[in-house]
């Protein structure tokens, strides 16, 4: 009797497995209300039976069906051409089961990732109630991935596409929302934002673990103190929050992260470069990657590590192609709050960077000025900057310091002449080094003519 029960159980198990394998399945990144990247060959993939033929059609080109054959593991992938932005359309996937995804738009898709300042919901930010009254926009679609880590790469994640309404926007990343709003307004095309962010997490968690492990310098400087409190080990967030959407076609990525890496800043530029290279390789496109420099905050660090992390962020954008940096030091209301609530201009500055750099629109002042070179005249340091037409300085600028050969820094004065910054101090007769706002927390005093703050810098390498 027991043997019959066991046998029946085994037969039932295999019947269930066969039944499951016979079902065509599509990752949740494909769904009603989604945005597909315009004027591209978008990847469409899923799982079915071995050797199963799957047909894929978009209603924007109903006679251009593409076919894919499932491999030995049942995975199939095909590349479907899309045209110029518009919609709504349908996307049909036909195999052993039929899927018809409705209210699909063709437009621009952006991945929005990072830690808590990217995750921060619109309803927690400045002037949220006023914004939510007018947040309804069917040309913005949102795909917010559940915050979770995994030890191994996953084939799917928990999320669904929704149209931007007041209720949906309320819980969406404020930075991503404002970014999408600005891009939509200026390009007039639908925008899809894939929000994949998790507070308090280091960059190595977003990087495939094999990429971290193969680089000894990176793997020897991990944020291990975070491992017990949140998903922070190498690869765990990549596995759950990035891998399941690869290779969904995207236009680019915006990134707001770094606070959790400040005490391990030494290899941050290299780590971020490795992460971006791995993402680009797996998505199959060298997409633009735009970074928010971490804001001033009273970390009370012992070794000026937040300033060194900001420096690493700038180094990354100097070394890696198709990247850019926005500076937000003037958007902080409270230096005791690591989560600045003024997120509107953060999103807008990212959008302006994308519009000017990627979409080639005639946008004035979309890059923050950065240090270029220094020379010395009559006891004064003379500094020139990149990406600035007209430099301005606030009275009583308190962020400037100079040092002589001894490396001892003293507060300094500054003035603008012929679009150059002159810096000096009565305490340092022969200045050799200059620093500007190179501390944990500071209030910027150097700006360009559009109001963008100059990025903090130092000319020493102590």
C-alpha positions as CSV (number, residue, x, y, z in Angstrom):
1,X,0.0,0.0,0.0
2,X,2.8,2.4,0.9
3,X,4.6,1.5,-2.3
4,X,1.5,2.4,-4.3
5,X,1.2,5.7,-2.6
6,X,4.9,6.5,-3.2
7,X,4.6,5.4,-6.9
8,X,1.5,7.6,-7.3
9,X,3.3,10.5,-5.7
10,X,6.3,10.1,-8.1
11,X,4.0,9.9,-11.1
12,X,2.1,13.0,-9.9
13,X,5.4,14.8,-9.4
14,X,6.6,14.1,-12.9
15,X,3.2,15.0,-14.4
16,X,3.3,18.3,-12.6
17,X,6.8,19.0,-13.8
18,X,5.8,18.2,-17.4
19,X,2.8,20.4,-17.1
20,X,4.9,23.2,-15.8
21,X,7.5,22.8,-18.5
22,X,4.7,22.9,-21.1
23,X,3.6,26.4,-20.0
24,X,5.2,29.3,-21.9
25,X,6.3,31.9,-19.4
26,X,7.4,35.5,-19.9
27,X,9.3,37.6,-17.3
28,X,7.3,40.3,-15.6
29,X,9.3,43.1,-17.2
30,X,7.0,42.4,-20.1
31,X,3.4,43.4,-19.3
32,X,0.5,45.7,-20.0
33,X,1.4,49.4,-19.8
34,X,5.1,48.8,-20.6
35,X,7.4,51.0,-22.6
36,X,9.6,49.4,-25.3
37,X,12.7,51.3,-26.5
38,X,11.9,53.1,-29.7
39,X,13.8,52.7,-33.0
40,X,15.6,49.6,-31.7
41,X,15.8,45.9,-31.9
42,X,14.2,45.1,-28.6
43,X,14.9,41.8,-26.9
44,X,11.9,39.6,-26.1
45,X,12.6,36.4,-24.2
46,X,11.0,33.8,-22.0
47,X,10.8,30.1,-21.3
48,X,8.9,27.2,-22.8
49,X,9.5,23.7,-24.1
50,X,12.7,22.6,-25.7
51,X,12.7,23.3,-29.4
52,X,9.4,25.2,-29.1
53,X,8.9,27.8,-31.8
54,X,7.6,31.1,-30.4
55,X,6.2,33.9,-32.6
56,X,6.4,37.6,-31.6
57,X,4.5,40.4,-33.1
58,X,4.1,44.1,-32.4
59,X,0.9,45.8,-33.6
60,X,3.1,48.8,-34.8
61,X,4.2,46.4,-37.6
62,X,1.7,43.6,-37.7
63,X,3.2,41.8,-40.7
64,X,6.8,41.7,-39.2
65,X,6.6,38.7,-37.0
66,X,9.9,37.4,-35.6
67,X,10.4,33.8,-34.5
68,X,12.5,32.2,-31.8
69,X,13.3,28.6,-31.0
70,X,13.7,27.5,-27.4
71,X,17.1,26.0,-26.5
72,X,17.8,22.8,-24.6
73,X,16.9,24.6,-21.3
74,X,13.7,26.0,-22.8
75,X,14.9,29.6,-23.1
76,X,14.1,31.6,-26.2
77,X,15.0,35.1,-27.2
78,X,14.2,37.2,-30.3
79,X,14.8,40.7,-31.4
80,X,11.9,42.7,-32.6
81,X,12.3,46.0,-34.5
82,X,10.5,49.0,-33.1
83,X,9.8,52.3,-34.8
84,X,9.5,55.9,-33.8
85,X,7.7,56.7,-30.5
86,X,4.0,56.3,-30.2
87,X,1.2,54.0,-29.1
88,X,-0.7,52.5,-27.5
89,X,0.1,49.2,-29.2
90,X,-0.1,45.5,-28.4
91,X,2.8,43.0,-28.2
92,X,1.8,39.4,-28.9
93,X,3.9,36.3,-27.9
94,X,2.5,33.0,-29.3
95,X,3.8,29.5,-28.5
96,X,2.2,26.8,-26.3
97,X,0.4,29.6,-24.7
98,X,-0.5,33.1,-26.0
99,X,0.3,36.4,-24.3
100,X,-1.1,39.7,-25.5
101,X,0.3,42.7,-23.7
102,X,-1.9,45.8,-24.2
103,X,-1.5,49.6,-23.8
104,X,2.2,49.3,-24.9
105,X,4.1,52.5,-25.8
106,X,7.2,52.9,-27.8
107,X,9.5,55.5,-26.2
108,X,12.6,55.9,-24.1
109,X,13.4,53.5,-21.2
110,X,15.7,54.5,-18.4
111,X,17.0,52.3,-15.5
112,X,17.1,54.3,-12.2
113,X,19.2,52.6,-9.6
114,X,21.2,53.2,-6.4
115,X,20.5,53.4,-2.7
116,X,18.1,55.3,-0.4
117,X,18.3,58.7,-2.1
118,X,17.2,57.1,-5.4
119,X,14.6,55.0,-3.5
120,X,13.2,58.0,-1.6
121,X,9.5,58.1,-2.6
122,X,7.9,61.3,-4.0
123,X,5.5,61.6,-1.1
124,X,8.5,62.0,1.3
125,X,10.0,64.9,-0.5
126,X,9.6,68.7,-0.6
127,X,6.3,70.0,-2.1
128,X,5.1,66.5,-2.6
129,X,1.4,67.3,-2.2
130,X,1.5,70.0,-4.8
131,X,3.2,67.8,-7.2
132,X,0.9,64.8,-6.7
133,X,-2.1,66.9,-7.6
134,X,-0.8,67.1,-11.2
135,X,1.1,63.8,-11.4
136,X,-1.3,62.0,-13.8
137,X,0.6,61.3,-17.0
138,X,-0.2,58.3,-19.2
139,X,3.0,58.9,-21.1
140,X,5.1,58.0,-18.1
141,X,5.2,54.4,-17.1
142,X,6.8,52.9,-14.0
143,X,8.3,49.5,-13.2
144,X,9.4,49.4,-9.6
145,X,11.3,46.2,-8.7
146,X,10.8,44.8,-5.2
147,X,13.7,45.4,-2.8
148,X,15.3,42.0,-2.3
149,X,18.6,40.2,-2.6
150,X,19.4,36.7,-3.9
151,X,22.5,34.5,-3.7
152,X,22.1,33.4,-7.4
153,X,21.0,35.2,-10.5
154,X,17.2,35.1,-10.9
155,X,15.1,34.8,-14.1
156,X,12.3,37.0,-12.8
157,X,11.5,39.7,-10.3
158,X,8.4,41.1,-8.5
159,X,7.1,44.1,-10.3
160,X,4.6,45.3,-12.9
161,X,4.3,48.2,-15.2
162,X,1.8,50.9,-14.2
163,X,0.8,54.2,-15.8
164,X,1.8,57.3,-13.8
165,X,-1.1,58.4,-11.7
166,X,-1.2,60.4,-8.4
167,X,-1.4,57.2,-6.4
168,X,1.4,55.4,-8.4
169,X,3.7,58.4,-8.4
170,X,3.3,58.8,-4.6
171,X,5.3,55.6,-3.9
172,X,7.7,56.0,-6.8
173,X,11.3,57.2,-6.6
174,X,11.1,61.0,-6.6
175,X,14.4,61.4,-8.6
176,X,13.2,58.9,-11.2
177,X,9.8,60.6,-11.4
178,X,11.1,64.1,-11.9
179,X,13.7,62.8,-14.4
180,X,11.0,61.1,-16.4
181,X,8.7,64.2,-16.2
182,X,11.4,66.5,-17.6
183,X,12.5,64.1,-20.4
184,X,8.9,63.5,-21.4
185,X,8.2,67.3,-21.5
186,X,11.2,68.1,-23.6
187,X,11.1,65.2,-26.1
188,X,7.3,64.7,-26.1
189,X,7.8,60.9,-26.2
190,X,6.7,58.3,-23.7
191,X,9.1,57.5,-20.9
192,X,9.5,54.2,-19.1
193,X,11.4,54.2,-15.8
194,X,12.7,50.9,-14.3
195,X,13.3,51.7,-10.6
196,X,15.7,49.4,-9.0
197,X,17.0,50.8,-5.8
198,X,17.7,49.7,-2.2
199,X,18.6,51.9,0.8
200,X,21.9,51.5,2.6
201,X,23.6,49.3,0.0
202,X,27.1,49.4,-1.4
203,X,28.0,49.3,-5.1
204,X,29.5,45.8,-4.9
205,X,26.0,44.4,-4.1
206,X,24.9,45.8,-7.5
207,X,27.9,44.2,-9.3
208,X,28.0,40.6,-10.4
209,X,29.9,38.7,-7.8
210,X,32.3,37.1,-10.3
211,X,33.3,40.6,-11.5
212,X,34.1,41.6,-7.9
213,X,35.9,38.4,-7.0
214,X,38.2,38.4,-10.0
215,X,39.7,41.8,-9.1
216,X,41.9,41.5,-6.0
217,X,42.0,45.2,-5.3
218,X,38.2,45.5,-5.3
219,X,37.6,42.3,-3.4
220,X,40.0,43.3,-0.6
221,X,38.1,46.5,0.1
222,X,34.4,45.5,0.6
223,X,31.8,47.0,2.9
224,X,31.7,43.8,5.1
225,X,30.3,45.7,8.1
226,X,27.0,46.0,6.2
227,X,26.6,42.3,5.4
228,X,24.8,41.4,8.6
229,X,22.2,44.2,8.4
230,X,21.1,44.3,4.7
231,X,21.7,42.6,1.3
232,X,25.2,43.9,0.8
233,X,27.4,41.0,-0.3
234,X,28.8,41.1,-3.8
235,X,26.2,40.4,-6.5
236,X,23.1,39.9,-4.3
237,X,21.2,42.9,-5.5
238,X,22.4,42.4,-9.1
239,X,21.0,38.9,-8.9
240,X,17.5,39.9,-8.0
241,X,17.1,43.5,-9.1
242,X,19.2,43.8,-12.3
243,X,19.7,40.3,-13.8
244,X,16.0,39.6,-14.3
245,X,15.6,42.6,-16.6
246,X,18.6,41.8,-18.8
247,X,18.6,42.3,-21.8
248,X,15.5,44.5,-21.9
249,X,16.4,47.4,-24.2
250,X,17.1,50.7,-22.4
251,X,18.2,54.2,-23.4
252,X,20.5,54.7,-20.3
253,X,20.9,54.6,-16.6
254,X,20.8,57.2,-13.8
255,X,22.6,56.3,-10.5
256,X,22.4,57.9,-7.1
257,X,24.6,55.9,-4.7
258,X,27.8,56.2,-2.8
259,X,27.0,57.1,0.8
260,X,27.5,53.4,1.9
261,X,30.9,53.2,0.2
262,X,32.5,56.3,1.6
263,X,34.6,54.4,4.2
264,X,35.7,52.2,1.4
265,X,36.3,54.9,-1.2
266,X,39.8,53.9,-2.4
267,X,38.6,51.7,-5.2
268,X,35.1,53.2,-5.8
269,X,35.9,54.6,-9.2
270,X,37.3,51.2,-10.3
271,X,34.4,49.3,-8.7
272,X,31.8,51.5,-10.4
273,X,33.7,51.2,-13.7
274,X,33.6,47.4,-13.4
275,X,29.9,47.4,-12.5
276,X,29.0,49.6,-15.5
277,X,31.1,47.6,-17.9
278,X,29.4,44.4,-16.8
279,X,26.0,45.9,-17.1
280,X,26.7,47.3,-20.6
281,X,28.1,44.0,-21.7
282,X,25.1,42.0,-20.5
283,X,22.5,44.5,-21.8
284,X,24.4,44.5,-25.1
285,X,24.7,48.3,-25.4
286,X,27.1,51.0,-24.3
287,X,24.3,53.1,-22.7
288,X,24.9,56.4,-21.0
289,X,25.4,56.3,-17.2
290,X,24.8,59.5,-15.2
291,X,25.9,59.8,-11.6
292,X,24.6,62.0,-8.8
293,X,27.5,63.2,-6.6
294,X,26.7,62.5,-2.9
295,X,25.4,65.5,-1.1
296,X,27.1,67.4,1.8
297,X,26.2,65.8,5.2
298,X,27.7,65.8,8.7
299,X,29.2,62.3,8.6
300,X,31.8,63.3,11.3
301,X,34.2,61.1,9.4
302,X,37.7,60.7,10.8
303,X,39.6,60.8,7.5
304,X,37.5,63.0,5.2
305,X,36.2,59.9,3.5
306,X,33.0,61.5,2.0
307,X,35.0,64.1,0.2
308,X,37.3,61.3,-1.1
309,X,34.2,59.4,-2.3
310,X,33.0,62.4,-4.2
311,X,36.4,62.7,-5.8
312,X,36.2,59.0,-6.8
313,X,32.8,59.7,-8.4
314,X,34.3,62.4,-10.6
315,X,37.3,60.2,-11.4
316,X,34.9,57.6,-12.7
317,X,33.2,60.0,-15.0
318,X,36.5,61.2,-16.3
319,X,37.7,57.7,-17.1
320,X,34.6,55.9,-18.4
321,X,33.0,56.9,-21.7
322,X,29.4,58.1,-22.0
323,X,29.1,59.0,-18.3
324,X,28.4,62.3,-16.6
325,X,28.1,63.8,-13.1
326,X,25.7,66.2,-11.5
327,X,26.5,68.2,-8.4
328,X,23.7,68.9,-5.9
329,X,25.5,70.6,-3.0
330,X,23.2,73.6,-3.2
331,X,20.1,71.5,-2.9
332,X,20.6,70.5,0.8
333,X,18.3,72.2,3.3
334,X,19.7,70.4,6.4
335,X,23.3,69.2,6.7
336,X,22.2,66.9,9.5
337,X,19.9,64.9,7.1
338,X,21.6,62.4,4.8
339,X,18.4,62.3,2.7
340,X,17.9,65.8,1.2
341,X,14.2,66.4,0.6
342,X,14.6,68.7,-2.4
343,X,14.6,66.0,-5.1
344,X,12.9,67.9,-7.9
345,X,16.1,69.7,-9.1
346,X,18.1,66.5,-8.7
347,X,15.8,64.8,-11.2
348,X,15.8,67.8,-13.5
349,X,19.6,68.2,-13.5
350,X,19.9,64.5,-14.4
351,X,17.3,65.1,-17.2
352,X,19.2,68.2,-18.5
353,X,22.4,66.1,-18.5
354,X,20.7,63.4,-20.6
355,X,19.0,66.0,-22.9
356,X,22.2,67.8,-23.6
357,X,24.7,64.9,-23.6
358,X,22.6,62.0,-25.0
359,X,19.7,63.6,-26.8
360,X,21.9,66.4,-28.2
361,X,19.4,69.1,-27.4
362,X,20.6,72.7,-27.1
363,X,20.6,72.9,-23.3
364,X,22.7,75.6,-21.6
365,X,24.5,74.7,-18.4
366,X,23.8,71.0,-18.2
367,X,27.3,70.2,-16.9
368,X,28.6,71.3,-13.5
369,X,31.9,73.1,-13.8
370,X,34.9,70.9,-12.7
371,X,38.5,71.7,-11.9
372,X,40.8,71.9,-14.9
373,X,44.2,73.4,-14.1
374,X,46.2,75.6,-11.7
375,X,49.1,78.0,-11.9
376,X,50.5,80.6,-9.5
377,X,51.0,84.3,-9.8
378,X,52.5,86.6,-7.1
379,X,51.5,84.5,-4.1
380,X,48.1,83.6,-5.5
381,X,46.8,80.4,-7.0
382,X,44.9,80.8,-10.3
383,X,42.4,78.2,-11.2
384,X,40.6,77.4,-14.4
385,X,37.5,75.2,-14.8
386,X,35.9,73.1,-17.4
387,X,32.3,73.5,-18.7
388,X,31.8,77.1,-17.5
389,X,31.2,80.3,-19.6
390,X,30.9,82.7,-16.6
391,X,32.1,81.9,-13.1
392,X,30.4,83.5,-10.1
393,X,31.4,83.6,-6.4
394,X,29.3,84.3,-3.4
395,X,30.5,86.9,-0.8
396,X,32.4,85.4,2.1
397,X,33.2,82.1,0.4
398,X,34.1,79.8,3.3
399,X,35.0,76.6,1.4
400,X,38.4,77.7,0.0
401,X,41.7,76.6,1.6
402,X,45.4,76.9,0.6
403,X,48.6,75.2,1.8
404,X,52.3,75.6,1.1
405,X,54.9,72.9,0.8
406,X,54.2,71.9,4.4
407,X,50.7,70.7,3.4
408,X,49.1,72.7,6.3
409,X,45.8,74.2,5.0
410,X,44.5,77.6,6.0
411,X,41.2,79.3,5.1
412,X,41.6,81.4,2.0
413,X,40.0,84.3,0.1
414,X,38.8,84.1,-3.5
415,X,37.8,86.4,-6.3
416,X,36.9,86.0,-10.0
417,X,38.9,87.7,-12.6
418,X,38.6,87.0,-16.4
419,X,36.6,83.9,-15.6
420,X,39.4,82.5,-13.4
421,X,39.4,81.9,-9.7
422,X,42.2,83.6,-7.7
423,X,42.9,82.2,-4.3
424,X,45.2,83.4,-1.5
425,X,45.7,83.6,2.2
426,X,47.8,86.0,4.3
427,X,49.0,82.9,6.3
428,X,50.4,81.2,3.2
429,X,53.0,83.3,1.3
430,X,53.7,80.7,-1.3
431,X,50.7,78.6,-1.9
432,X,51.2,75.2,-3.5
433,X,47.9,73.4,-3.0
434,X,44.2,74.5,-3.1
435,X,41.1,72.8,-1.8
436,X,37.5,73.8,-2.4
437,X,34.7,72.4,-0.2
438,X,36.7,69.2,0.3
439,X,35.0,68.2,3.6
440,X,32.1,66.1,4.8
441,X,29.6,68.9,4.8
442,X,29.8,72.4,3.2
443,X,27.9,75.2,1.6
444,X,29.0,75.9,-2.0
445,X,29.9,79.4,-3.1
446,X,31.1,78.9,-6.6
447,X,28.6,78.7,-9.5
448,X,28.3,79.0,-13.2
449,X,26.0,81.6,-14.9
450,X,23.1,79.1,-14.9
451,X,23.4,78.5,-11.1
452,X,25.0,75.1,-11.2
453,X,27.5,74.6,-8.4
454,X,31.2,73.9,-9.1
455,X,32.2,70.4,-8.1
456,X,34.4,70.2,-5.0
457,X,38.1,69.6,-5.7
458,X,41.6,69.5,-4.4
459,X,44.9,69.9,-6.1
460,X,46.9,67.8,-3.7
461,X,47.0,64.1,-3.4
462,X,47.7,63.6,0.3
